[in-house]
Amino acid sequence: MARVFLSQTAFEDLLRLDEFLAESDDPMVGGLLDFTLDALNVLTHQPGIGRPVEGGLRELIISRRRSGYLARYEFDQARDLVLVARVRHQRESGYSEGEL
């Protein structure tokens, strides 16, 4: 079973998204971290489930109502380790500068 870790940048992404939800009075506010961590748990059993993207990374689609989130990650098969590098809302145009 693979171990899943969030990079500092991915954690900061979640804080930024949670802050946005708070400003928009979204009912999900306060639950985003738990929701996302629960969804990322699938990577412990199926680390290859995300779609392949550039640079050998993968991207997990985390559905929520009519939209959702994308988690970009790297799977180190030799170490049985998943490192989540970034998280963004599906409607964001891309990942901001920083770790990918």
HELIX and SHEET records of a PDB file:
HELIX    1   1 GLN A    8  GLU A   23  1                                  16    
HELIX    2   2 LEU A   32  LEU A   40  1                                   9    
HELIX    3   3 ASN A   41  THR A   44  5                                   4    
HELIX    4   4 GLU A   54  GLY A   56  5                                   3    
SHEET    1   A 5 ARG A   3  LEU A   6  0                                        
SHEET    2   A 5 LEU A  81  HIS A  89  1                                        
SHEET    3   A 5 SER A  67  ASP A  76 -1                                        
SHEET    4   A 5 ARG A  58  ARG A  64 -1                                        
SHEET    5   A 5 ARG A  51  PRO A  52 -1                                        
END                                                                             
